[in-house]
Amino acid sequence: MAASGWTYENTFVLYDFETESLWYHLQGQDGLTCIGGFFKDRHLPEFESTKTRWNHWKADKPLTTFLDNSSE
């Protein structure tokens, strides 16, 4: 999924290349709604997430690992 290049009410409309569907966040709803294409009028729920700093996350979940693809 990527930005379609279109915006509506100052929000990006997302494009799903696989299904050729357009997805948009409708006001008052969580997640995305398909506004055109194969999944028109279907809803994609929002996943629960946490916004935190890495040091707080690591302190709470010390067994967490991550992929570092930087070359040294």
C-alpha positions in Angstrom: 0.0 0.0 0.0 1.3 3.5 -0.8 0.1 7.0 -1.2 -2.1 7.3 -4.3 -0.9 10.8 -5.0 -4.4 12.1 -4.1 -5.6 13.8 -1.0 -9.1 14.4 0.4 -9.7 16.9 3.2 -5.9 17.2 3.7 -5.5 13.5 4.2 -3.7 11.1 1.9 -5.7 8.5 0.0 -3.9 5.2 0.0 -3.7 2.8 -3.0 -3.4 -1.0 -2.7 -1.6 -2.1 -5.8 -2.6 -5.8 -5.4 -6.4 -5.1 -5.4 -6.3 -1.7 -7.1 -8.4 -0.3 -4.2 -8.4 3.2 -2.7 -8.4 3.5 1.1 -9.2 6.5 3.2 -9.7 7.3 6.9 -13.3 8.4 7.3 -13.9 11.0 10.1 -15.3 9.4 13.2 -14.0 5.9 12.4 -11.0 4.0 13.4 -9.0 2.3 10.6 -9.6 2.7 6.9 -12.5 2.4 4.5 -12.2 1.3 0.9 -13.7 4.1 -1.2 -13.0 2.5 -4.6 -11.9 -0.7 -6.2 -12.3 -4.4 -5.3 -13.0 -3.9 -1.6 -15.3 -0.9 -1.9 -17.3 -0.2 1.3 -15.2 -2.7 3.3 -13.5 -1.6 6.5 -9.9 -2.3 7.6 -9.7 -2.0 11.4 -6.9 -0.2 13.1 -4.4 -2.3 15.1 -3.7 -1.3 18.7 -0.3 0.4 19.0 1.9 2.1 21.5 3.9 5.3 21.1 7.0 5.2 23.3 10.7 5.8 23.3 13.1 2.9 22.7 14.7 3.1 26.2 11.2 2.9 27.9 10.2 0.0 25.6 13.4 -1.9 26.3 13.1 -1.3 30.1 9.5 -2.8 30.0 10.3 -5.6 27.5 14.0 -6.5 28.0 13.9 -9.5 25.6 12.9 -7.4 22.7 15.3 -7.6 19.7 15.3 -5.7 16.4 16.8 -6.0 12.9 19.7 -3.7 12.2 20.4 -3.6 8.5 23.0 -0.8 8.7 26.4 -1.7 7.3 29.4 -1.3 9.6 
